[in-house]
Amino acid sequence: MKPPSPHSAALAAALDAIARGWSIIPADPVTKKPLTNPHTGRPMGWAKYRTAPAGEAQARQWFDPDSPPLVAVILGEASGGLVCRDFDGAAGRSAYAAWAKENPGLAKSLPTAKTPDGLHVYFRSTWQGFIDCGDGELRGDSGHYCCLPPGPGRDWIIPLPKGDLPLVDNPVAVFHATPRESLVNACDRLCPPVSACNPLVCSCVTVAEDEDRIQRAIEATLPSGTRQRHKAIFHFARRLKGMDDVKNAAPADLKHLVRAWWKRALPFIQTKDWTETWVDFVEAWDRVQHPADDRQLKDCLARAKARPVAGIENPIMATVAALCRELQIVHGSDPFFLSGYKLAGLLEIEHRKAARWLRHLERGERIIRRVKVYSLEERKAAEYLYIGPE
């Protein structure tokens, strides 16, 4: 009997995952990043699949080609409480051997997959979170995913059961997972070590919402492949500069955040040396002139939707025009920055369509006027002035 072809095996794994109530996305077999969108040339957005899992028809489109992508499963609530203990590298394999010896029953019953880098152990749990264990990770939230077999170097050592996966009540204790220090969780995190914390002058991040924003900033700016590190770290600096509680900090006080970004980026970057990334960030921090403030942009969009520009028939185009109006109000008499990529992400449309709309608002409707265009090397969005009706 012939073994299943790669595309039929991948599709079968995807359909099985969907039948289990798991939310899946396609991932690049080399980078493990979400599959590139052919329209934008960038990794596909997968945030919506955290709450709205893909169905069988979508899976057949993703996994039926001759060279199928990897089946990646979103963890946590998105997949019914699915959790993965990732044992990574030589240290991870040693840690797994010690854990399996201490927990022979679980080691024989929990589905375990071999990966090119180590081992993945899967189970269900009510625990949610993400812990960097040093020898791998404990992943149990919908902000993370894992790549399932089949794939190069991927196979099940202990296969998935026919029914539900075993339940592990306290995976942190079971796997001796020592939680990593929170990225930002105390007042001295953004204060110079030698200073006393004065609440009148200290710009510390202590609110969980801001910590979540930093986590999202890391996720949003990670490179998807080689030759992207320098640009990505600049975008990370722009994101941090857009946070009120971080923007006035000295670069040296943000070193722990940059190291967190660098560690997450390591699988995708060619220049592995920490010092190179740290030096690039310090230089980028000084170069940032226009911080990226997503909350401000979303606030402007909300106001634009409530009051679109009159005289434009297409309602979405009228909203984009109003967005430019609101951005101009925020920037006063100064030009505002807006790129096709940023607009595409905001409206969840293709980059090419967003860029066409901006050109049409400039040339067709004469709603905006472009005052400066930067080269690709300068890596900046175009600057516009809003010249339409109030």
C-alpha positions in Angstrom: 0.0 0.0 0.0 1.4 3.4 -1.0 2.0 5.9 1.7 -0.2 9.0 1.5 1.1 11.9 -0.6 2.4 15.0 1.2 -0.7 17.1 0.3 -3.2 14.4 1.3 -1.4 13.8 4.6 -1.3 17.5 5.4 -5.0 17.9 4.5 -5.9 14.8 6.6 -4.1 16.3 9.6 -5.9 19.7 9.0 -9.3 18.1 8.8 -8.6 16.0 11.9 -7.6 19.1 13.8 -10.8 20.9 12.8 -12.9 17.9 13.8 -11.2 18.1 17.3 -12.4 21.7 17.6 -8.9 23.2 17.0 -8.2 26.4 15.1 -5.6 26.0 12.4 -3.6 28.2 10.0 -1.1 27.3 7.3 2.6 27.9 8.2 5.7 28.1 6.0 7.7 24.8 6.3 11.0 26.7 6.6 10.2 29.8 8.7 7.2 28.4 10.6 5.6 31.9 10.1 2.1 32.2 8.8 1.9 31.5 5.1 2.7 34.4 2.8 -0.3 36.2 1.4 0.2 36.1 -2.4 -1.5 39.5 -2.8 0.6 41.4 -0.2 3.8 39.4 -0.1 3.6 39.4 3.6 2.6 36.7 6.2 -1.1 36.3 6.4 -2.9 37.8 9.3 -4.2 35.1 11.7 -5.7 37.1 14.6 -9.3 36.4 13.4 -8.7 32.7 13.6 -8.2 33.0 17.4 -12.0 33.5 17.7 -13.3 32.2 14.4 -11.7 28.9 13.4 -11.3 28.1 9.7 -13.7 25.5 8.3 -13.2 22.5 6.0 -13.6 24.5 2.8 -10.8 26.9 3.8 -8.6 24.0 4.9 -8.9 22.4 1.5 -7.8 25.6 -0.1 -4.8 25.9 2.2 -3.6 22.3 2.3 -4.5 20.7 -1.0 -1.7 22.0 -3.2 1.2 19.8 -4.3 3.6 21.5 -1.9 1.4 22.0 1.2 2.3 24.2 4.1 2.6 23.0 7.7 -0.6 22.7 9.8 -0.2 25.1 12.6 -2.7 24.9 15.6 -3.5 28.0 17.6 -3.3 27.2 21.3 -5.3 28.1 24.3 -9.0 29.0 24.2 -9.0 29.1 20.4 -8.6 25.3 20.4 -10.5 24.3 23.5 -7.7 24.7 26.0 -5.0 23.0 24.0 -1.5 23.5 25.6 1.9 22.5 24.3 5.2 22.0 26.3 7.9 22.6 23.7 11.2 21.0 24.6 13.8 22.8 22.4 17.3 21.7 21.4 19.7 19.6 23.3 18.8 21.1 26.6 15.1 20.5 25.9 15.7 16.8 25.0 17.6 16.4 28.2 14.8 18.1 30.1 12.3 15.8 28.4 14.2 12.7 29.4 14.3 13.8 33.0 10.6 14.7 33.0 9.6 11.4 31.3 11.6 9.4 33.9 9.8 11.3 36.7 6.3 11.1 35.1 6.2 7.8 33.2 2.4 7.6 33.0 2.1 11.0 31.4 5.0 10.4 29.2 3.3 7.4 27.7 -0.2 9.0 27.4 0.4 12.6 26.3 0.6 13.0 22.5 4.2 13.8 21.6 5.6 15.0 18.3 9.1 15.0 17.1 10.2 18.3 15.5 13.4 19.4 13.8 14.4 21.2 17.0 13.1 18.9 19.7 9.8 17.6 21.0 6.2 18.9 21.4 4.0 17.4 24.2 0.3 18.2 23.9 -2.6 18.1 26.4 -5.7 20.0 27.5 -5.7 22.3 30.5 -7.7 25.2 32.0 -4.3 27.0 32.5 -3.6 29.8 30.1 -0.3 31.6 29.6 3.1 31.5 28.1 6.3 30.6 29.9 9.8 30.7 28.6 11.5 27.8 30.3 15.0 28.3 29.0 15.0 24.7 27.4 11.8 25.5 25.5 8.4 27.0 26.3 5.0 26.2 27.9 2.5 27.6 25.5 -1.2 27.8 26.5 -2.7 31.0 25.1 -4.2 32.0 21.8 -1.3 34.4 21.0 0.8 31.4 20.2 0.7 28.4 17.9 2.6 25.2 17.2 3.2 23.3 13.9 1.9 19.8 13.8 3.1 16.8 11.9 3.3 16.0 9.0 6.2 18.0 7.7 10.0 17.8 7.3 11.5 16.3 10.5 8.0 16.1 12.1 6.3 12.9 13.2 4.2 11.6 16.0 6.1 9.6 18.6 3.0 9.1 20.7 0.0 9.6 18.3 -3.1 11.7 19.0 -5.9 9.7 20.7 -9.3 9.2 18.9 -11.1 11.3 21.4 -10.1 14.2 23.7 -6.5 14.7 24.8 -5.7 14.0 28.4 -6.3 16.8 30.9 -3.4 18.3 33.0 -4.7 20.4 35.9 -1.4 22.2 36.8 1.0 22.1 33.9 3.3 24.7 35.5 4.0 22.3 38.4 3.9 19.1 36.3 6.5 20.3 33.9 8.5 22.3 36.5 8.0 25.4 34.3 9.6 28.4 36.0 7.8 31.4 34.8 10.0 34.0 33.1 10.1 37.4 34.7 7.3 39.6 33.3 8.5 41.9 30.6 7.5 44.9 32.6 6.1 44.4 36.1 7.7 46.7 38.5 8.6 50.3 38.9 12.3 49.9 38.6 12.0 48.2 35.2 12.2 51.5 33.4 14.2 53.4 36.0 18.0 53.6 36.0 19.3 51.0 38.6 21.0 53.7 40.6 18.0 56.0 40.9 15.3 56.1 43.5 11.8 55.8 42.0 10.1 59.2 42.1 6.5 58.8 41.0 6.6 62.4 39.7 9.4 61.7 37.2 9.5 58.0 36.8 8.1 56.7 33.5 7.4 53.1 34.4 5.0 50.7 32.9 3.0 48.9 35.6 -0.4 48.5 34.1 -1.3 45.1 32.6 -2.8 46.8 29.5 0.6 48.4 28.7 2.4 45.1 29.3 0.0 43.5 26.8 0.8 46.4 24.3 4.5 45.6 24.6 3.8 41.9 24.0 1.8 42.9 20.9 4.5 45.2 19.8 7.0 42.3 19.9 4.6 40.0 18.0 3.8 42.6 15.4 7.4 43.5 14.5 9.1 40.1 14.5 10.8 39.4 11.1 9.4 36.6 9.0 12.8 35.7 7.4 16.4 36.8 6.9 17.5 40.3 5.8 14.6 41.8 7.8 16.2 42.3 11.3 17.4 45.8 10.9 14.0 47.1 9.5 12.1 45.1 12.1 14.0 46.4 15.1 13.4 50.0 13.8 9.6 49.2 13.7 9.8 47.8 17.3 11.4 51.1 18.4 8.6 53.0 16.7 6.0 50.9 18.5 7.7 51.6 21.9 8.0 55.3 21.2 4.2 55.3 20.6 3.6 54.3 24.3 3.2 57.2 26.7 4.8 55.3 29.6 7.9 54.3 27.5 8.5 57.0 25.0 10.7 59.1 27.4 12.8 56.3 28.7 16.5 56.1 27.9 17.5 53.2 25.6 19.5 51.6 28.3 16.3 51.3 30.4 14.7 49.3 27.6 17.4 46.7 27.2 15.3 43.9 28.8 12.5 44.6 26.2 14.9 44.5 23.3 16.4 41.2 24.6 12.9 39.7 24.7 12.3 40.8 21.1 15.7 39.4 20.0 15.1 36.1 21.6 11.8 35.7 19.9 13.3 36.8 16.6 16.3 34.4 16.7 14.7 31.6 14.6 14.2 34.0 11.7 17.3 36.2 11.7 20.7 35.6 10.1 22.7 37.9 12.4 22.4 36.0 15.7 24.7 38.2 17.7 22.8 40.0 20.5 25.1 43.0 20.5 24.4 43.8 16.8 20.6 44.0 17.5 21.2 46.0 20.7 23.3 48.5 18.9 20.8 48.8 16.1 18.0 49.4 18.5 19.9 52.2 20.3 20.5 53.9 17.0 16.9 53.4 15.9 15.6 54.8 19.1 17.3 58.1 18.4 16.2 58.1 14.7 12.5 57.6 15.4 10.7 60.9 14.5 7.2 59.6 14.1 6.1 57.0 16.7 3.6 54.3 15.8 0.6 54.8 18.0 -2.0 52.2 17.0 -4.5 53.4 19.7 -4.4 56.9 18.2 -4.9 55.5 14.7 -7.9 53.3 15.8 -9.4 56.3 17.7 -9.1 58.3 14.5 -10.8 55.5 12.5 -13.6 55.3 15.0 -14.3 59.0 14.5 -14.0 58.7 10.8 -16.6 55.9 10.7 -19.0 58.1 12.6 -18.5 61.0 10.2 -17.4 60.0 6.7 -16.5 62.6 4.1 -19.6 63.6 2.1 -19.6 63.5 -1.7 -17.7 60.2 -2.0 -20.0 57.4 -3.2 -18.0 54.4 -1.9 -18.7 54.3 1.9 -15.3 52.7 2.7 -13.5 55.2 0.5 -15.4 58.0 2.3 -14.3 56.5 5.7 -10.6 56.5 4.5 -10.9 60.1 3.5 -12.4 60.9 6.9 -9.5 59.0 8.5 -7.1 61.3 6.8 -9.1 64.3 8.0 -9.0 63.0 11.6 -5.2 62.3 11.4 -4.7 65.9 10.1 -6.7 67.2 13.1 -4.4 65.3 15.5 -1.2 66.6 13.7 -2.4 70.2 13.5 -0.6 72.0 10.6 2.0 69.3 10.3 1.8 66.5 7.7 0.6 63.1 8.8 2.2 59.7 7.9 0.1 56.9 6.3 1.2 53.9 4.3 -0.7 51.4 2.2 0.5 48.6 4.5 -0.8 50.5 7.6 -4.1 51.2 6.0 -4.5 47.7 4.8 -3.9 46.3 8.3 -6.3 48.7 9.8 -9.2 47.9 7.4 -8.2 44.2 6.8 -7.9 44.7 3.0 -5.2 43.9 0.5 -2.2 46.2 0.5 -2.5 47.0 -3.2 -6.1 48.1 -2.8 -5.2 50.3 0.1 -2.4 51.9 -1.9 -4.7 52.5 -4.8 -7.3 54.2 -2.6 -4.7 56.6 -1.2 -3.6 57.4 -4.8 -7.2 58.0 -5.8 -7.9 60.3 -2.8 -4.8 62.3 -3.8 -5.3 62.4 -7.6 -9.0 61.7 -8.2 -10.8 63.2 -5.2 -8.1 65.7 -4.3 -8.8 65.1 -0.7 -5.1 64.7 0.4 -1.9 66.1 -1.0 1.3 64.2 -0.7 4.1 66.4 0.5 7.0 64.0 0.8 7.8 60.5 -0.4 10.6 58.5 1.1 12.8 55.9 -0.6 12.6 52.2 0.3 16.0 52.6 2.1 14.6 55.3 4.3 11.7 52.9 5.3 9.1 55.6 6.1 5.5 56.1 5.0 4.6 59.0 2.8 3.6 62.3 4.4 0.2 63.8 3.5 -1.8 66.9 4.2 -5.6 66.8 4.3 -7.1 69.4 1.9 -10.7 68.2 1.7 -13.9 69.4 3.4 -14.0 69.7 7.2 
